[in-house]
C-alpha cells in the first residue's frame, strides 16, 4: 500500500481552493476521464473540540494494476532499416539483438521521416501535423500543423502516467521546444518538465556535440566536464542509472517511465577512435556492394519476406564507382566512424539494460526499443566535415573539404571535437536497405520504416516470429494505455483533449500472425507524402532531394503539389516498394489520393509542403524581434536562434572591457568548431575569426598587444545580404586596427545547439587556437557588450 504524507494534504487543500468547487472535487469524475484525479476527502472526523475529533489520513486509491510494469522507451536517431546486424545489417548491435532474442522483432514499424515530428507523435499518440509538429522545431512556420508547439490538448503519455502514479523521466534529445524559447528565460512550460517529465537531463535542440554538449537539467543549463574521456551518450546512461537509484531510495513502490533518446547517431558523428577502428576495411567496397550483401542477409534471416526485391539507386545519387580514387579514404572513414558510433550507442543501451537487471527491475520492465526516429540521414550530402554546410546550401567540393581537413589533422580529425563530420549520403541509402530513399522522405520506406524490438520478460515470451503488422510511432501511446487499462483522458489540466490517432499493437504480443488492426496511416514531410490503406500504399516523392539540397532549390521554386506524379504499391507482395502499380490500377490510385487529401485536411496537413516554406523564404525563419541588446560579462548560453545574427546580418558590437597585461581569453563567441565567429585575445593581441564551416576561415588581428586597462572595442560587420559577401572592421578606442573581407557568409545558422557566450567560449570552440584552453575565459572585466543590428 502506498501512503501520502502532509505534502499530499497541502496540495489537496490548494487544489480544492483553486477549483472553487464547494464540494471540493465531488463533481469531478473519478474515472480518469479528467486529470488530475479529484482530491480525496479526509477520512478524519472533525468536531469543534480537539478531543472529540479523530485524525485519519485518507487511504489513496490505487489507479494502476498491482503488477503495472516499469516502462523504458528507447529512441535512437538517424539509423535506417539496414544498419543493425539484428536486422541483417553489418554494424554490431549486441543489445538490440539481446532484447530481440528475449522479446519480439517488428519489421513493419514506421516513423514520420524526421526528428521533431516523430518525437511529438511518439509522445502523444497523434499524427505529427495534428500536434503542430509537421517540421523540425527550428523550421517552424505560422501554419497550424507546423508551429513546432505540441498543444496541451494532446497530453503526452508521460503526463497521463504521472497522474496515475508513475515517476517519469527523460534523457537525451528533446527537440520539441521552439528554438527561440530555449534561453534561460524560456518560457519553460514547453520544456520537457512541462510535458509530464518530472526529471529531464539532456539537450533541447535537434543535435549537439558528443564532446561538449549543450546540456540542460530540468530548467537549468549545466556544463559537461572538460575531460577527454567524456562522451555524452555514456553520461546519459550514468544519469539514468542515478535517477533509478533515487527512485529506488525514495519511491520504490511506484513504477517508473523512462524515455531515453540519446540523440545518437545524429550528426555530428562523434565517437572515440577505437570504436571506429573496429570497422577499418569493412566497407572498402562501398555502398552499392553493402546493399547487395545486406539484402541477401535479410532474406536469409527472414527479416524481409522471400522474393523481396532490392530497389535500385536513385539516378541522382552517386555510385561508389563514381568516387575519385583520391577521395575513397575519406568516404570509407566516414562510414567507419558512423558504424563505430552506432555500436558504441547500442553498447550504452546495454549498460542501461544491465543496470535494470542488477537492480532487480528488468523482469517487470517493458522495453520498447525503436531503432531510429527516421531512416539514415543523407544530410552529409557528398561527405562533410561540417554538416550544416548542406543545411545552409553552401556550395563546396569534397576537395575543398579535404584541403581544410588537412590543416587540422587530416582524417584523424574526423569524429573529434575539431569537426562536425557526417558520412556520404550513399551510406545513408545503404543503411536503408532494401528500400528507396533516406531520412526526410515520407513517400518511401527508406525514410520511414524503422525496426523495433519489444521486450517484457514477465509478460512476453519470445517465439522467434517477426511481427509484420503495419504500425506507426503514434501507436506506442495507445499500446501503453491498453497494457495499463487506461482510457485516454478527455481532459487534462483543464484542457479538452483531441482524440488519439494511434492503434494499440498489444494484440501482436501473443499472436504473431494476428491480422493487422491498423486501417490507415497518413505520411507527410517537406512535400513528400503517402497514405497506407488496407495493404495499399500510394505516395509521391515531392521536390526535395535530401542527398542533394542545392539541386533541390530550383525544383522547390517550380514545384506545384497539384501536379505531382503519384506511385502505387500493393505491400502484401511488395515489401520494398519495387513494383509501381500506378499505371495498372489508376482507380485505386485516385481513391487513395482522395483519401490522403481528406486525412491531410483532418490532420492540419495543409498547405502541402509547408515544411519547405523557409527554403523559399529564409527571411521568415523564427527569430527574435529585438534589434538591440545590452549584455553583461556574465551572459551565457544564448542559443543561436535567439541571439543576434552576428554572422548573417550587418551589425555593430561595442565592448567596454578592462584588460590585464598581455591578456588572453574570449570576449564573445557564437557557434562552435563546425562554424561560428569569435573575438578573442592571445598575449594581448586582438583576434577575430569568422569560421565558415571549417572550409573557409576569415581572420583579422592586431600586430601589437592591447595595453592593460580599460578599452572600448568595436566590431563593425557589413554584409550585403543572406549568404553574401561582407567586411569586418575592428576598432579599438576609436582607432581602426584590423579588417577582413568575407567572401560569403552564413545564410541561416552556424549550428543547431551552440550559443552566444560573453567572456568565454562554452561548448565547442569556434577557434582551434584555444581548444586545449577552453572555455578560455577573458583575463579582465567586461563591463558591457552592446549589439545593434544595422
Number of C-alpha atoms within 10 A of each C-alpha: 7 12 10 11 9 9 9 13 17 11 12 19 14 11 17 17 13 10 12 10 13 10 11 19 20 13 10 18 13 15 13 21 17 20 21 21 18 19 19 17 17 14 12 12 10 13 10 7 7 9 8 9 12 11 11 10 16 15 14 13 10 11 16 17 11 7 10 18 26 20 20 21 18 20 24 23 25 28 29 32 30 31 27 25 17 26 26 23 24 20 22 21 23 17 22 26 18 14 23 22 18 19 24 25 29 24 21 20 23 29 30 35 33 28 28 26 30 28 24 30 29 26 22 30 28 25 31 33 30 24 28 25 30 35 29 24 25 22 22 26 23 13 17 19 27 28 23 30 18 27 19 19 18 27 27 23 23 27 24 22 22 19 16 20 16 24 21 24 24 27 27 26 28 25 24 25 25 24 26 19 19 25 20 14 9 15 13 16 12 18 22 25 20 14 21 21 24 17 18 26 25 29 24 25 26 21 26 28 27 26 24 22 21 26 22 18 15 20 19 11 16 16 13 16 11 14 9 8 9 15 19 24 26 19 19 22 22 16 15 23 18 13 17 21 15 12 17 15 10 10 15 13 14 16 24 23 22 24 22 25 23 29 29 27 28 26 25 28 27 28 27 18 17 10 18 23 15 15 21 15 11 15 18 18 13 20 24 18 13 20 25 14 15 25 24 17 19 22 16 13 13 14 21 23 17 12 10 18 19 19 17 13 17 11 7 10 17 17 14 17 12 8 13 8 9 10 13 16 11 19 25 23 23 25 27 24 28 28 27 26 25 28 23 22 22 24 19 20 25 19 17 21 21 15 20 17 13 10 13 11 17 20 15 19 24 24 22 21 23 25 25 32 32 33 38 32 34 27 27 28 24 22 26 29 29 25 25 26 25 22 19 19 19 18 8 13 12 15 12 12 18 18 12 18 20 12 10 15 11 13 15 13 18 26 26 18 23 24 26 28 26 30 29 24 27 26 30 30 30 30 30 30 29 29 30 22 34 37 33 30 31 33 28 26 29 32 34 34 30 29 27 25 26 23 27 23 17 13 15 15 15 19 15 13 15 18 23 20 20 24 26 27 28 28 26 24 25 24 19 19 17 17 14 17 13 20 12 21 20 17 19 22 14 12 15 15 19 18 13 18 18 24 22 22 21 16 14 18 19 14 12 18 12 13 12 17 15 19 12 19 21 23 27 31 30 23 27 24 24 26 24 22 18 15 16 17 21 26 26 22 21 25 24 24 22 22 27 19 22 18 15 16 17 13 15 21 12 9 16 14 15 7 7 15 11 19 20 26 23 19 17 10 15 16 22 21 24 19 16 15 16 18 11 10 12 13 11 15 22 15 11 21 19 12 17 25 16 13 17 22 15 12 21 21 29 17 16 21 23 22 22 21 18 16 20 12 9 14 12 14 16 20 16 13 8 11 12 15 14 13 17 17 21 13 16 20 23 21 25 25 27 19 19 24 22 24 27 24 22 19 22 20 20 19 24 19 22 18 21 17 15 15 22 21 24 27 29 25 26 31 29 31 26 29 31 30 25 25 26 27 23 16 13 22 17 26 19 27 20 26 25 24 29 25 20 17 16 18 19 19 19 18 12 11 16 20 15 14 12 17 17 16 21 22 21 19 24 22 23 14 15 16 19 15 16 20 17 24 18 24 17 18 12 11 11 14 16 19 20 18 17 20 14 20 26 27 20 20 21 31 27 19 26 34 27 26 25 27 27 26 33 29 27 30 30 28 27 15 11 17 16 10 12 19 18 20 18 24 21 20 17 21 14 18 23 15 21 18 17 13
